[in-house]
Amino acid sequence: MKAWILLPLWLLALQANAQQASPQPVRSEPLTAYQGGGQSRQLQEQSGPVTVRWGQPEALPNAADYRVTIGDLDRNGDGVLTRDEVPEGHALASEFKLVDRNHDGRITTEELAAWH
């Protein structure tokens, strides 16, 4: 059989398959706020309900870490912060390399202000 005869049949089969695979309409519930901040929406899929959550909490649990000053952590009074002066678990401890822009191992008032 010639290929030009099979081409229309193949296109019809492809179109029928695409129609069968098209997604079904999704029913969704209204937006609701969820505990911790943000919003959520309940969707009903063929496989069952799906909850989608997005947004940020109204307050960060470590927001105070981002308001810190040199004076708050400077234990030796030299006007700069070194790694050993930053408490473990503080936001600045995990972001020290980022805040220390000139990579001298010390965070100055200017570097800290740029981080806020």
BALUM-440451 format. One line per field, with one value per residue: x negated, y negated, z negated of N, C-alpha, C in turn. Coordinates in Angstrom, 2 decimals. Layout:
BEGIN
n.X	X,...
n.Y	Y,...
n.Z	Z,...
ca.X	X,...
ca.Y	Y,...
ca.Z	Z,...
c.X	X,...
c.Y	Y,...
c.Z	Z,...
END
This chain:
BEGIN
n.X	-0.84,-0.49,-2.27,-1.05,1.60,1.91,1.28,3.50,5.13,3.49,3.27,5.94,6.17,4.28,5.44,7.80,6.71,5.52,7.76,8.88,6.95,7.13,7.24,9.53,12.15,11.57,12.92,13.03,12.67,13.51,10.99,9.13,7.82,4.96,3.65,0.83,0.42,0.79,2.52,4.95,6.26,8.70,8.74,10.50,9.49,9.37,8.10,8.59,9.01,7.01,4.93,3.76,1.32,0.08,-2.05,-3.38,-4.14,-2.71,-4.53,-7.98,-9.59,-12.16,-12.53,-13.65,-16.37,-17.15,-17.13,-19.28,-22.13,-25.56,-26.49,-24.83,-25.88,-28.65,-31.12,-33.75,-34.03,-35.23,-33.97,-33.30,-31.99,-32.88,-32.95,-32.89,-31.58,-28.95,-25.98,-25.28,-22.79,-21.63,-20.32,-22.26,-24.50,-24.26,-24.34,-26.69,-28.93,-27.75,-27.00,-29.43,-30.91,-33.46,-34.91,-36.69,-36.43,-35.24,-32.45,-31.29,-29.69,-28.59,-28.40,-26.60,-24.36,-23.69,-22.75,-20.40
n.Y	1.17,-2.24,-4.97,-7.49,-6.96,-5.91,-8.04,-9.96,-8.27,-7.78,-10.39,-10.83,-8.91,-9.90,-12.36,-11.47,-10.16,-12.31,-13.74,-12.01,-12.09,-14.61,-16.97,-16.73,-18.94,-20.81,-21.01,-23.55,-24.75,-27.75,-30.29,-30.04,-31.10,-29.72,-28.11,-29.69,-31.53,-32.88,-31.44,-28.96,-26.45,-24.09,-21.49,-19.33,-16.51,-13.86,-11.77,-12.31,-14.59,-17.58,-19.73,-22.96,-25.14,-28.41,-31.30,-33.40,-33.15,-35.47,-36.58,-36.13,-33.46,-33.94,-36.70,-38.70,-38.19,-39.42,-42.06,-42.65,-44.31,-45.40,-45.98,-44.36,-41.79,-41.90,-40.77,-41.31,-44.01,-45.33,-46.50,-45.08,-42.02,-38.65,-35.21,-33.57,-35.16,-35.19,-33.68,-30.18,-28.92,-31.36,-33.58,-35.04,-33.45,-31.37,-32.81,-34.14,-34.24,-35.41,-37.95,-39.01,-40.76,-41.47,-39.30,-39.04,-37.81,-39.25,-41.11,-44.24,-47.33,-48.55,-46.39,-44.78,-46.47,-46.47,-43.92,-43.91
n.Z	0.00,0.71,-0.76,-0.78,-0.96,-3.47,-5.11,-5.55,-7.14,-9.32,-10.37,-11.15,-13.19,-14.98,-15.69,-16.94,-19.15,-20.46,-21.27,-23.11,-25.11,-26.14,-28.83,-31.56,-32.66,-35.65,-38.83,-41.18,-44.51,-46.38,-47.09,-50.08,-53.23,-54.84,-57.78,-59.09,-57.16,-53.81,-50.96,-49.95,-47.76,-47.02,-44.79,-42.62,-41.23,-38.78,-40.03,-42.65,-45.50,-45.54,-47.28,-46.93,-48.01,-48.58,-48.95,-51.58,-55.08,-57.42,-59.23,-59.52,-61.23,-62.15,-62.00,-63.61,-63.48,-61.14,-61.73,-63.22,-64.69,-64.45,-67.03,-68.56,-68.38,-68.50,-70.28,-71.12,-70.82,-68.63,-66.49,-64.20,-62.80,-63.28,-62.22,-64.54,-66.37,-65.68,-66.58,-66.48,-64.32,-63.90,-61.42,-60.09,-60.39,-58.55,-56.24,-56.10,-54.31,-52.08,-53.04,-53.80,-51.76,-50.68,-51.35,-53.54,-55.92,-57.88,-58.93,-58.20,-59.31,-57.05,-55.24,-56.63,-56.67,-53.96,-53.72,-55.19
ca.X	0.00,-1.27,-2.34,-0.14,2.94,1.88,1.10,4.76,5.58,2.63,3.66,7.22,5.89,3.56,6.42,8.69,5.92,5.34,9.04,9.06,5.97,7.31,7.56,10.92,12.28,11.32,13.79,12.23,13.34,13.03,9.75,9.25,6.56,4.60,2.88,-0.56,0.38,0.92,3.84,5.02,7.41,8.95,9.09,10.95,8.94,9.91,7.48,9.02,8.81,5.66,4.88,2.63,1.07,-0.97,-2.17,-4.32,-3.53,-2.67,-5.76,-9.03,-9.91,-13.46,-12.58,-14.55,-17.74,-17.42,-17.19,-20.44,-23.17,-26.91,-26.55,-24.10,-26.64,-30.10,-31.53,-35.04,-33.95,-36.09,-33.14,-33.01,-31.59,-33.55,-32.09,-32.75,-30.70,-27.57,-25.47,-24.85,-21.35,-21.24,-20.25,-23.54,-25.49,-24.16,-24.52,-27.89,-29.73,-27.00,-27.03,-30.85,-31.10,-34.86,-35.43,-37.83,-36.12,-34.68,-31.28,-31.28,-28.38,-28.10,-28.01,-25.39,-23.26,-23.32,-22.04,-19.05
ca.Y	0.00,-3.47,-5.78,-8.64,-6.49,-5.70,-9.30,-10.47,-7.37,-8.01,-11.68,-10.63,-8.16,-10.81,-13.32,-10.77,-9.90,-13.59,-14.10,-11.14,-12.45,-15.98,-17.00,-16.95,-20.17,-20.65,-21.79,-24.06,-25.42,-29.13,-30.50,-30.15,-31.31,-28.55,-28.41,-30.00,-32.58,-32.46,-31.01,-27.59,-26.14,-22.66,-21.09,-17.94,-15.86,-12.51,-10.87,-12.68,-16.01,-18.10,-21.04,-23.77,-26.24,-29.32,-32.52,-33.39,-33.47,-36.91,-36.96,-35.10,-33.08,-34.50,-38.08,-39.50,-37.97,-40.34,-43.42,-42.68,-45.32,-44.97,-46.08,-43.25,-40.53,-42.16,-40.42,-41.89,-45.46,-45.91,-47.16,-44.18,-40.67,-37.48,-34.02,-33.04,-36.04,-34.98,-32.45,-29.08,-28.94,-32.72,-33.71,-35.56,-32.36,-30.62,-33.73,-34.93,-34.45,-36.33,-39.28,-39.44,-41.00,-41.47,-37.99,-39.16,-37.11,-40.21,-41.85,-45.62,-47.96,-48.76,-45.08,-44.35,-47.33,-46.01,-42.65,-44.21
ca.Z	0.00,0.84,-1.97,-0.71,-1.36,-4.92,-5.81,-6.13,-8.21,-10.48,-10.93,-11.85,-14.41,-15.86,-16.18,-17.89,-20.36,-21.15,-21.89,-24.29,-26.13,-26.60,-30.25,-31.95,-33.45,-37.08,-39.71,-42.29,-45.61,-46.51,-47.82,-51.53,-53.92,-55.63,-58.98,-58.78,-56.15,-52.42,-50.51,-49.44,-46.94,-46.90,-43.43,-42.50,-40.04,-38.58,-41.00,-43.99,-45.83,-45.63,-47.90,-46.49,-48.95,-48.14,-49.75,-52.69,-56.37,-57.69,-59.93,-59.52,-62.60,-62.55,-61.50,-64.45,-63.00,-60.04,-62.27,-64.11,-64.44,-64.85,-68.48,-69.19,-68.35,-68.58,-71.64,-71.52,-70.72,-67.58,-65.49,-63.08,-63.22,-62.70,-62.29,-65.91,-67.13,-65.24,-67.20,-65.60,-64.12,-63.52,-59.96,-59.62,-60.38,-57.29,-55.11,-56.40,-53.09,-51.23,-53.64,-53.78,-50.32,-50.26,-51.76,-54.44,-57.16,-58.83,-58.43,-58.65,-59.40,-55.68,-54.68,-57.32,-56.21,-52.62,-53.91,-55.70
c.X	-0.89,-1.19,-1.35,1.28,3.00,1.80,2.42,5.29,4.77,2.99,4.98,7.02,5.19,4.52,7.35,7.97,5.75,6.63,9.28,8.15,6.16,7.74,9.05,11.02,12.15,12.28,12.95,13.12,12.82,11.71,10.02,7.87,6.24,3.69,1.42,-0.69,0.48,2.34,3.78,6.27,7.50,9.42,9.53,10.45,9.58,9.35,7.88,8.74,7.33,5.74,3.61,2.50,-0.05,-0.97,-3.19,-3.59,-3.61,-3.95,-6.75,-9.38,-11.24,-13.63,-13.54,-16.00,-18.11,-17.44,-18.40,-21.40,-24.52,-27.01,-25.85,-24.96,-28.14,-30.58,-32.84,-35.11,-34.82,-35.30,-32.87,-32.59,-32.45,-32.63,-31.86,-31.89,-29.23,-27.07,-25.05,-23.32,-20.82,-21.24,-21.57,-24.62,-25.45,-24.41,-25.79,-28.69,-29.06,-27.11,-28.45,-31.28,-32.55,-35.61,-36.71,-37.59,-35.55,-33.51,-31.28,-29.85,-27.77,-27.62,-26.72,-24.18,-22.79,-22.53,-20.61,-18.22
c.Y	-1.23,-4.28,-6.93,-8.25,-6.34,-7.00,-9.86,-9.59,-7.59,-9.33,-11.59,-9.92,-9.06,-11.83,-12.68,-10.51,-11.19,-14.01,-13.27,-11.57,-13.86,-15.99,-17.30,-18.25,-19.87,-21.56,-22.28,-24.77,-26.85,-29.19,-30.61,-30.41,-30.03,-28.96,-28.63,-31.08,-32.03,-32.07,-29.56,-27.44,-24.61,-22.38,-19.64,-17.39,-14.50,-11.54,-11.19,-14.13,-16.36,-19.48,-21.75,-24.94,-27.10,-30.55,-32.35,-33.65,-34.98,-37.39,-35.80,-34.74,-33.66,-35.95,-38.94,-39.34,-39.00,-41.81,-43.60,-43.80,-44.74,-44.94,-44.93,-41.99,-40.70,-41.95,-41.09,-43.40,-46.09,-46.54,-46.34,-42.82,-39.63,-36.29,-33.54,-33.94,-35.85,-33.66,-31.41,-29.10,-30.32,-32.81,-34.19,-34.46,-31.60,-31.49,-34.57,-35.24,-35.45,-37.77,-39.86,-39.63,-40.98,-40.21,-38.08,-38.48,-38.00,-40.93,-43.23,-46.14,-48.15,-47.45,-44.58,-45.18,-46.91,-44.71,-42.87,-44.58
c.Z	0.00,-0.46,-1.95,-1.06,-2.89,-5.71,-6.36,-7.26,-9.49,-11.15,-11.69,-13.18,-15.44,-16.48,-17.21,-19.21,-21.15,-21.85,-23.14,-25.42,-26.66,-28.06,-30.50,-32.73,-34.94,-37.85,-40.87,-43.30,-45.68,-47.28,-49.31,-52.10,-54.70,-56.77,-58.61,-57.72,-54.76,-52.09,-50.06,-48.60,-46.85,-45.48,-43.43,-41.17,-39.90,-39.61,-42.43,-44.27,-45.95,-46.26,-47.46,-47.45,-48.41,-49.03,-50.85,-53.99,-56.60,-58.38,-59.85,-60.95,-63.08,-62.08,-62.31,-64.03,-61.94,-60.49,-63.19,-63.71,-64.85,-66.38,-69.20,-69.32,-68.57,-70.01,-72.08,-71.32,-69.64,-66.43,-64.23,-63.65,-62.51,-62.90,-63.73,-66.79,-66.78,-65.83,-66.15,-65.51,-63.76,-61.99,-59.38,-59.55,-59.05,-56.06,-55.24,-55.13,-52.15,-51.75,-53.61,-52.32,-49.86,-50.71,-52.61,-55.79,-58.24,-58.18,-59.06,-58.74,-58.01,-55.05,-55.32,-56.88,-54.83,-52.70,-54.38,-54.54
END
